[in-house]
Amino acid sequence: MARNDLRPIDRFIADAAAGALTRRQVMQRGAALGLSASALGMLLRGATPSVLAQEAAPSGRIVISLSAEPSTLENWNAYSLDGHPVLRNIFEALLNRDPATNELVGELATAWEWQDDRTIRFTLREGVTFHDGSPFNAEVAAEGVNYTWSAENAFDITQFMGPQISAEVVDEMTIDVSAAEPDPILPARLYFAPLPNMVQVNERPDSLPSEAIGTGPYQLVEWARGERIVLTAYPDWWGNADPEAAYGAQSILDVEFVWRPESTVRAAQVNAGEAQIARFLAPEDCMTTPVCEEAPSVETIFLRLDTMHPVMSDIRIREAIGLAVDKERLVEQIFGGGQVAAQMVGPSAVGYNAELTPLGYDMERASQLVQEAAADGVPIDMEITVAVRRGAYPRNEELGEYVANQLNEIGLNARTEVIEHAAYQEQYVMPYDEIPEDRGWIGTLGHGNEMMDVSQTFSGYYRCDGGVSTFCDPEIDEMTAETSVITGDERAAALAETTAAFMAHIPVIPIVHLPFFYGLAADLVWTPRLDAFMLVKEMSYSS
Amino acid sequence: MLLGLLVVVFFVTHLIGDPVSLMLRPEATEEQRQALRERLGLDDPVLVQFGRFMGGAVRGDFGESIWQRVPALPIVLDRLPATIYLAGATLLLAVPLAILLGIVSAIRPGSIVDRIVTVVSLGGVSTAEFWLGLMLILLFAVRLGWLPTSGYGGIQYVLLPAFALAVRPLGRISQVVRSAMLDQFSQPYVTTARAKGLSERVVVYLHTLKNAAIPIATLVGDEAASLLNGAVVIETVFGWPGVGILLIQAIERRDLPLIEASVIVIAVMIVTVNLLVDLTYSFMDPRVRYG
């Protein structure tokens, strides 16, 4: 049998037995595969694989400190914002991602197959029950998909929808999920949408905001608003019978989520032993914790230029702005790590163009370009505003100050303006054709590509009608429309080509693929995921 | 008065903008935004929304929080005990100590003790609560392990945030006590009391302090109102589930029903505190009569 034909757990055991993994790798990969700490300890001591089958009951408790409290427990409204760290432990979706490879894998579905370019047939997992005991089947799943993505309901999660999504029952454990038009990233959209309990939706809709009843490994015990959310292991979770398929196990019994807006306080909680994970720390706070994990994310920090502005409409000026920003220095000194970005998505996204390189740092060339543009009549004295949203991400105000200073150095007229969230957002979402020509904004913000496919970014930033686009080129519009629907092996290359064409116009200056920092207790075994999910089934203690 | 406040609150909150732009991701389409506006009833004319608001407000129904999707008033009322608890603990720490320091300082004006108290009180007024809160956490929770870093609960949870909050009223009240006491010390009745042979303790604590109490009570009432209004910074640092942080979060999200409910509840609390202060005036000075 070829190595790739082995089950993941067998591959892992073979690697561990051959001594190909470090102790830490054994603990992290083993936890992700659902092996308990005791089993991993035995494996490290050379025990045979059969010993690993002897799993212990879940025990112990973990406290996870978040930066914000979920606003509601309705996953279709909170999931895309501050809710998913909690909710993804309670609810499950048809698909999830392999924590090690990020490939889509079955969760409530065991198999799926494209029927045509709009429809996927899902075979559902048997033996799944909701926390209230009600069964999971095709009827519940189809109704759940239709409810979640309903145009009439207009839940927040529909912002992640492309063409309208709907589902219908094929048989007791099979459903077809369709998009109204061809949508190659339909599976990724479904991974992002856990399925609700339709008995609760239909019979007790008022309970939905504060009572979460899913199929996941943990069930809700208590939500003391403003204070904490407590979960406990769901004893009848389907994953207990098949940890390998579940990509995790209930090693930990009780889970408590708390929230502290200040990064320093979240780190202090770990240092004082009150919490075992502090999420999204500032790098300097993370360094104080027993284990500081820097994890790549799907977020990219970038500058968005108003390309209709009389100064920034000149591509030489846009190039000069890119050349004046020392991205490597920013990555090192402002963001505390990460990868210098040349495009708006990281390497995890389908359509990432590995051949693109960031604009280098060259103040001399930048000044020269500005002078050339001025000589051709570009009004370089017109004011440019480096617009910073207060608190959008750590140190973005310093980023704004830095950019404005650099632009003034090369002969432009720039100032920084720090703007409150609400006022910023109004300007940020203004459609391209409504933006006043003299606004002159360089917006600083992050873009998250949760679908891990660059076509999600097309619809926001590349197109004339993009929700947050400040750039318009009919040729790019045409390219995005053509390449977004390509499937198969050609898709990645076609999307990458569109990205190269877009970036050639320099409508944005990517800066960094942002890492997230997590502070961990010394005995916690967990590797943060790229999608920033915090699945307790992937966590365990080494002691 | 509350009726006028309701009108002002409604129109001011509706001037601050469209909550939908904050509820969806920037990439959301205009159609998605419009659908959400319709679902929340924000596409109705302002007068229709106003009629709905007033009709609900008189029944104590401010509608559902846009952000939390449950009725707004109970959310605010749930947070009220935490706010009152923290405000009470803060005043309990600050007021007795401030009165004591003010008196000690006033008894010997210009002495070393007076100068130390002045420096301490001015330092308290000038200290940034945010910085002080973090320092207290790092010292007492992380380094010494005596108290929890943050959170809401029994007395061990309230000590650090109350101390961080108490420093400012301590400084302000002690300065007012000092000044009020010095003012009273120059009054003829104090000289008479001393000439009659009353002990200094009786002169200070029984006669002078009672007459100096009205400006002190006014300031304590002012501080209490300010604490009930929400200690946003300290609530944020310590993860304290009070009304202040709730109101700020509601404003950030343009959650109109929650803003309206929070402002009305805070206003009722402030009116109550002012009423209590006014009633204490008549207790402290029988010449003050109402009605």
Contacts between the chains, C-beta under 8 A, distances in Angstrom:
chain1	res1	chain2	res2	distance
A	71	B	67	4.8
A	71	B	68	5.3
A	71	B	69	7.5
A	72	B	67	7.9
A	72	B	68	5.7
A	72	B	69	4.7
A	72	B	70	7.8
A	74	B	69	6.6
A	77	B	69	6.6
A	80	B	25	7.0
A	151	B	35	6.9
A	153	B	39	7.6
A	154	B	32	7.0
A	154	B	35	3.6
A	154	B	36	5.3
A	154	B	38	7.5
A	154	B	39	5.1
A	156	B	23	6.3
A	156	B	24	6.3
A	156	B	36	7.7
A	158	B	32	6.0
A	158	B	35	7.7
A	159	B	24	5.1
A	159	B	25	5.0
A	159	B	27	6.8
A	159	B	28	4.1
A	159	B	32	5.6
A	160	B	25	8.0
A	208	B	69	7.9
A	209	B	68	6.7
A	209	B	69	4.3
A	209	B	70	5.1
A	210	B	70	6.5
A	225	B	75	7.1
A	225	B	78	6.1
A	225	B	241	7.2
A	226	B	78	7.3
A	226	B	79	6.2
A	226	B	82	7.1
A	226	B	152	7.2
A	226	B	241	2.7
A	226	B	246	7.5
A	227	B	151	7.1
A	227	B	152	5.2
A	227	B	241	5.6
A	258	B	151	6.7
A	258	B	239	6.8
A	259	B	239	6.4
A	260	B	150	5.7
A	260	B	239	4.4
A	261	B	236	5.0
A	261	B	239	7.4
A	262	B	134	7.4
A	262	B	236	6.5
A	262	B	237	5.5
A	264	B	134	5.6
A	264	B	137	7.7
A	265	B	134	7.3
A	265	B	137	6.2
A	265	B	149	6.1
A	265	B	150	5.4
A	265	B	237	6.1
A	265	B	238	7.4
A	265	B	239	6.9
A	268	B	137	5.2
A	268	B	138	6.4
A	268	B	141	6.3
A	268	B	142	5.1
A	268	B	149	4.7
A	268	B	150	7.8
A	269	B	149	5.2
A	269	B	150	7.0
A	271	B	142	5.0
A	272	B	141	5.1
A	272	B	142	5.1
A	272	B	145	6.6
A	272	B	148	7.5
A	272	B	149	5.2
A	274	B	148	6.4
A	274	B	149	5.9
A	274	B	151	7.9
A	420	B	252	7.7
A	421	B	22	6.7
A	421	B	252	5.5
A	422	B	16	6.9
A	422	B	17	5.6
A	422	B	21	7.5
A	422	B	22	5.9
A	422	B	252	6.8
A	422	B	254	5.7
A	423	B	17	7.6
A	425	B	21	4.8
A	425	B	22	5.5
A	425	B	26	7.1
A	426	B	17	6.3
A	426	B	18	7.3
A	426	B	21	5.4
A	428	B	26	5.4
A	429	B	21	5.6
A	429	B	26	5.2
A	429	B	28	7.6
A	429	B	33	8.0
A	431	B	30	6.9
A	445	B	26	7.5
A	456	B	27	7.8
A	459	B	27	6.4
A	460	B	26	6.9
A	460	B	27	3.3
A	461	B	27	7.7
A	466	B	27	7.2
A	467	B	25	7.7
A	467	B	26	6.0
A	467	B	27	4.1
A	467	B	28	5.4
A	467	B	29	5.7
A	467	B	30	8.0
A	468	B	26	4.2
A	468	B	27	5.7
